[in-house]
Amino acid sequence: MSKLLPFIFFFMVIQSYTQAQVGIETPSNFTVTDTHGETHTLFDYLDDGKYVLIDFFFTTCNSCISAMPALNQASERYGCNQGDIVFIGLDRGNSNAEVIAFENTYGGYYPAVSGTEGGADNVVTAYGVAYFPTIALIAPNHTFVAKDIYPVTKTNLDKAIHLDAGLPYNPDACLATDNHNPLAGKVALKLFPNPVINNASVEISIARSMQITVNIINLLGQTIHTPIDTVLSSPTTRYIEFSDFNPGMYFIQLIADGDVVSTQRFSKIAP
């Protein structure tokens, strides 16, 4: 009998790693507030026809840190939250400041909600999550596509999102330049510095007179500021004030004569 104990223990360990880490069968609704002050309601996204990928994490979790590159790349492959899937991070036990520091250090490309201030602790408890990271994918019909995408690799993320859910790759939503646009090469934007602290310069080079619009977009694809919207006839440099922006990731979008020419990611950090 004593010889069987190591085998039994090994079998129990293997079982614990193969069990789903979300402890509920049907997704329950929640509303949380991310570190940018934006609210997110699960069922609003689902009822709008979107899939939702939830990254359950905490800021000192080494496995969570190791998973960030694959999750960030997946966010880009599937449209930077501007397509058919929304990525969101739900933290356990940390403050807004701690989550913001985590994002700035490890480059979170999607909204993150702190446990103590954003309401994520309640969701972690409601979903019965005990191991981190846990990556869950929820379909618009309010069912789980995957309760635990593990290990967190490109292959496993693509299996859940692309193969199981049937979502197409959509990297064009995150491209720095739309090379198919006839204005590409005739107009360009450069933001400096990046990361931004309080303000930044925006250099716009143009080959002819055109209507120029510059938008600042959050990680949900929402335009939150339009600092430039005018006709320009020559290259120019403008300065944009960012002191009122919360730290985190944003996009700066260049539109020329009504067409999107480029979308670039930048980060805002605390002074």
RORO-595596 format. One record per residue (C-alpha): x negated, y, z negated; residue in three letters. Coordinates in steps of 0.1 Angstrom, whole numbers, padded with zeros to 4 digits, always signed. Last residue first. Layout:
REM RORO-595596
XYZala/...
//
This chain:
REM RORO-595596
-0050+0623+0127pro/-0026+0593+0134ala/-0028+0575+0167ile/-0008+0578+0199lys/-0015+0551+0225ser/-0014+0552+0262phe/+0001+0531+0290arg/+0002+0544+0326gln/+0031+0545+0350thr/+0024+0557+0385ser/+0042+0569+0417val/+0078+0568+0407val/+0097+0585+0436asp/+0119+0617+0432gly/+0096+0640+0451asp/+0067+0629+0429ala/+0073+0610+0396ile/+0044+0603+0372leu/+0051+0582+0341gln/+0033+0583+0308ile/+0039+0552+0287phe/+0038+0548+0250tyr/+0022+0527+0222met/+0022+0537+0186gly/+0018+0565+0161pro/+0049+0586+0157asn/+0052+0616+0180phe/+0055+0651+0165asp/+0018+0659+0171ser/+0020+0650+0207phe/+0017+0684+0224glu/+0010+0682+0261ile/-0015+0703+0280tyr/-0013+0709+0317arg/-0040+0708+0344thr/-0032+0716+0380thr/-0039+0706+0415pro/-0020+0727+0441ser/+0015+0732+0453ser/+0035+0721+0422leu/+0073+0722+0420val/+0085+0716+0384thr/+0094+0690+0358asp/+0066+0686+0333ile/+0070+0678+0295pro/+0098+0653+0300thr/+0102+0636+0266his/+0120+0605+0253ile/+0125+0585+0285thr/+0136+0550+0274gln/+0117+0520+0286gly/+0120+0502+0253leu/+0083+0507+0246leu/+0088+0545+0247asn/+0086+0567+0278ile/+0069+0601+0283ile/+0080+0616+0316asn/+0061+0637+0341val/+0081+0652+0370thr/+0064+0668+0401ile/+0083+0682+0430gln/+0059+0685+0459met/+0034+0709+0476ser/+0006+0691+0493arg/-0024+0669+0485ala/-0018+0666+0448ile/-0040+0661+0417ser/-0024+0662+0383ile/-0046+0665+0353glu/-0028+0660+0320val/-0046+0672+0289ser/-0038+0657+0255ala/-0025+0668+0221asn/-0023+0656+0185asn/-0042+0623+0184ile/-0041+0607+0218val/-0058+0574+0225pro/-0066+0581+0253asn/-0080+0616+0258pro/-0072+0626+0284phe/-0044+0617+0308leu/-0050+0615+0345lys/-0023+0617+0371leu/-0024+0611+0409ala/-0008+0624+0441val/-0017+0617+0477lys/-0032+0583+0470gly/+0001+0567+0464ala/+0027+0589+0481leu/+0038+0562+0505pro/+0048+0541+0475asn/+0038+0504+0479his/+0007+0510+0458asn/+0028+0517+0428asp/+0001+0527+0403thr/-0006+0518+0367ala/+0016+0487+0370leu/+0039+0479+0341cys/+0073+0476+0359ala/+0054+0459+0387asp/+0046+0430+0364pro/+0081+0414+0367asn/+0077+0376+0367tyr/+0110+0360+0371pro/+0132+0347+0343leu/+0145+0311+0345gly/+0150+0307+0308ala/+0133+0273+0307asp/+0107+0278+0335leu/+0099+0315+0332his/+0105+0324+0296ile/+0099+0291+0277ala/+0074+0276+0300lys/+0057+0310+0305asp/+0052+0314+0268leu/+0038+0279+0265asn/+0013+0283+0293thr/+0002+0318+0283lys/-0004+0305+0248thr/+0012+0308+0214val/+0008+0272+0201pro/+0038+0271+0196tyr/+0069+0287+0210ile/+0092+0280+0180asp/+0130+0283+0182lys/+0132+0282+0220ala/+0161+0289+0244val/+0182+0297+0213phe/+0218+0305+0219thr/+0237+0338+0219his/+0249+0335+0256asn/+0224+0363+0265pro/+0195+0339+0256ala/+0173+0339+0225ile/+0135+0332+0225leu/+0117+0326+0192ala/+0081+0330+0183ile/+0070+0321+0148thr/+0037+0335+0137pro/+0038+0327+0109phe/+0056+0300+0089tyr/+0086+0302+0066ala/+0113+0316+0089val/+0148+0309+0075gly/+0165+0331+0100tyr/+0183+0351+0073ala/+0151+0355+0053thr/+0131+0368+0083val/+0160+0390+0092val/+0162+0405+0057asn/+0125+0412+0057asp/+0128+0429+0091ala/+0148+0458+0076gly/+0126+0487+0089gly/+0111+0498+0056glu/+0100+0467+0038thr/+0095+0442+0066gly/+0082+0466+0092ser/+0097+0465+0127val/+0075+0464+0159ala/+0083+0476+0193pro/+0063+0461+0222tyr/+0027+0465+0235tyr/+0010+0457+0201gly/-0026+0467+0207gly/-0045+0448+0179tyr/-0059+0477+0159thr/-0032+0503+0167asn/-0004+0478+0163glu/-0018+0466+0129phe/-0022+0502+0117ala/+0014+0509+0127ile/+0025+0477+0108val/+0007+0488+0077glu/+0021+0524+0079ala/+0056+0511+0084asn/+0053+0489+0053ser/+0046+0452+0051asn/+0065+0422+0037gly/+0074+0402+0068arg/+0072+0418+0102asp/+0096+0415+0131leu/+0080+0421+0165gly/+0103+0428+0195ile/+0101+0417+0232phe/+0131+0425+0254val/+0138+0405+0285ile/+0156+0412+0318asp/+0134+0442+0328gly/+0121+0473+0312gln/+0108+0456+0281asn/+0072+0458+0295cys/+0083+0440+0327gly/+0078+0402+0323tyr/+0041+0399+0330arg/+0034+0429+0308glu/+0051+0414+0277ser/+0034+0381+0285ala/+0000+0398+0284gln/+0009+0414+0250asn/+0021+0380+0236leu/-0011+0362+0248ala/-0034+0389+0234pro/-0014+0391+0201met/-0015+0354+0192ala/-0049+0355+0174ser/-0036+0383+0152ile/-0006+0363+0142cys/-0029+0333+0135ser/-0050+0355+0112asn/-0019+0367+0093cys/-0029+0400+0076thr/-0002+0421+0093thr/+0028+0398+0091phe/+0045+0380+0120phe/+0079+0370+0135phe/+0077+0377+0172asp/+0112+0377+0186ile/+0118+0373+0223leu/+0152+0387+0234val/+0170+0378+0267tyr/+0190+0405+0283lys/+0226+0404+0296gly/+0238+0436+0280asp/+0256+0414+0255asp/+0223+0400+0244leu/+0207+0434+0239tyr/+0237+0447+0219asp/+0238+0414+0200phe/+0202+0419+0187leu/+0207+0455+0175thr/+0176+0476+0177his/+0172+0511+0161thr/+0144+0535+0171glu/+0125+0553+0143gly/+0091+0548+0159his/+0081+0521+0133thr/+0111+0501+0143asp/+0146+0502+0128thr/+0166+0469+0124val/+0201+0457+0133thr/+0209+0420+0130phe/+0231+0394+0146asn/+0228+0358+0138ser/+0213+0333+0162pro/+0228+0298+0160thr/+0210+0267+0147glu/+0192+0283+0117ile/+0158+0275+0102gly/+0135+0290+0127val/+0102+0271+0124gln/+0112+0243+0146ala/+0098+0210+0134gln/+0067+0197+0152thr/+0041+0210+0127tyr/+0059+0195+0097ser/+0062+0162+0116gln/+0024+0160+0121ile/+0018+0167+0084val/+0043+0140+0075met/+0026+0115+0098phe/-0009+0123+0083phe/+0005+0117+0048phe/+0020+0084+0058ile/-0013+0073+0074phe/-0033+0084+0043pro/-0008+0065+0021leu/-0008+0032+0041leu/-0041+0020+0027lys/-0028+0024-0008ser/+0000+0000+0000met/
//
